[in-house]
Every structure is written in C-alpha cells, then in structure tokens.
Amino acid sequence: MRTWPDLTALELLVAVADHGGLSSGARAIGMAQPNASRSIARLERSLGLPLVIRATTGSRLTPAGILVVDWARDVLQTATALTQGAAAIRQPGAGSITVSASQTVAEHLLPAWLSTLRTELPEATVTIQVHNTTAVIDDVLHGRCSIGFIEGPNAPRGVHHTVVAHDELILVAAPGHPWTRRRTPVRVEELVGTPLITREKGSGTRVALDEALGDLGPVNPALEMSSNAAVRVSVTSGTAPAVLSRLAVQDALSAKTLCEVPIDELDLARPLRAIWSGPRRLRGLAAELVTIASR
C-alpha cells in the first residue's frame, strides 16, 4: 500500500525554505518547535531522503530538500484547490482565496471586483496582499496566493496568465510647472533627460516606463518611492514630474491638483493581467474573480 507524505510536514518544509530556518518556518505556520523537528524527521523517514541540515547556527535545506520543496509547492496548491472546491460543493458560495495584487490594481480596480464577488458569493472569504508587480509574481510562483493581478507590458514566465483590463501611463506635473504651459508635447529625449519622481524598481509602472523608453532609457529618478500615493504627493508639491497610471491620478486631474502633460511618440498603454500557477484552468473563487475582473 502506498504511503503519502504528510501535507503539514510538506507545508513546514516549504516554510523552512521561505523563512530561512526551522524555527522561523515553524512560527510561520503556527507549529511548536519540538513538533516541527519531529515532523521533519518523520518526513525524511517517509521519503528516505535527508531534507534539512541541522546546526547550532541554524537549519538549511539539503540539495534533495530544495528539490522536494519545489515539488511540494505544487502538491500544496493542488491540495488547497481540492479543499476549497469541496467547501464550495458542500456550501455554495463558501470558500476562501488569497489574492496578491499590484498597487494600482489593488487601489483602483480590486475593490469593485471584490464588491461584485461578495454580492454574487456572500459566503466567500478573500485575503488581500498588496505588493509591487515583482513581489506579486513571486507570491504566485511560491504558492503564497491563489491568484495574482499585475501591471506591466509583458507576461511573466512560469505562470499562466490572462489579460483582464487595460491601463495607460501618463506624464503628470504640478500646476505651474513649465511643462504644463508649453504648446508642444514633451519629446522622449526631454523626458529621459529630466529627473522624475518614480516608483521603485520592480513596480509594474517603472518596468513599463523603462521598456517603453527602450534604448533611450532607463528613466532618470529624482526620487524613488514605494507607493503611487507618495509619488502623487511629491509631484503635487512641485518636486518633479512623474509618469503614473491614469487610474492612480484620475481624481487629482479632475480636481486640477495635477496636470497631464502630453508626450510625443511614446506608447504607454499596458495590459493588466491575472496570473496563477498550477493547473491551466482556474476553478472556484479564483475563476469567479477573474471572470468578474474581465467584464
């Protein structure tokens, strides 16, 4: 009779990899340290492989352990899908998902999507994680979320994806900035030569801008900030112009606290994508949310 590995032990092993040690991994999944050591030992006996090297300076994965962690992520994600699917069958509308979303999507689109989801499936439970696009992709690849939503011109490798919406980046400046009074669009060479307030490296906004600039780029940062709101405040104060999502500045444009500045011959349109790992076909709440986002 085949003996299957314990899922909790696999979850612990993945947590050891993600958090850098047995103690921190155990804390991350809410397991006591003595139980964690025994759990890993049982898993090693079950698989017939040494998985963790224990030392006074900490614990680290063996080469075999690294491979097992990669396989375990798929197993855990599939097990999660099974339990969520069973919950949905047992009680229609029930179930839970974790959503990881980039800032622009999380701030300006996700709330409306979730409102519709809760109207259609009131028993659903959704946990939200907000990161930049690079961190969202990492969440999906490492099984820390059920579905991710990202910005950026290109689909990332190693995940399934579908376009759910479209956005564009625009150049904005504070009222009174010289660019707001000019009669001709800002040339790309001027944009590249001007220090701008930018999002941090790894954000979808920054990646999209640098790729649009191509060989003329990358952008020249006056300041790098980790949120759209911080960039907006800095631009409004007159520090420097910025290139941001239209979604992120639409209310400021309406209130005339920011001004849109035309750019000559630069395509800054970009798709917004849902991304996920595991089976190509989404099911359950994640599939429902993507359907809502795509309407």
Disulfide bonds with the S-S distance in Angstrom:
none
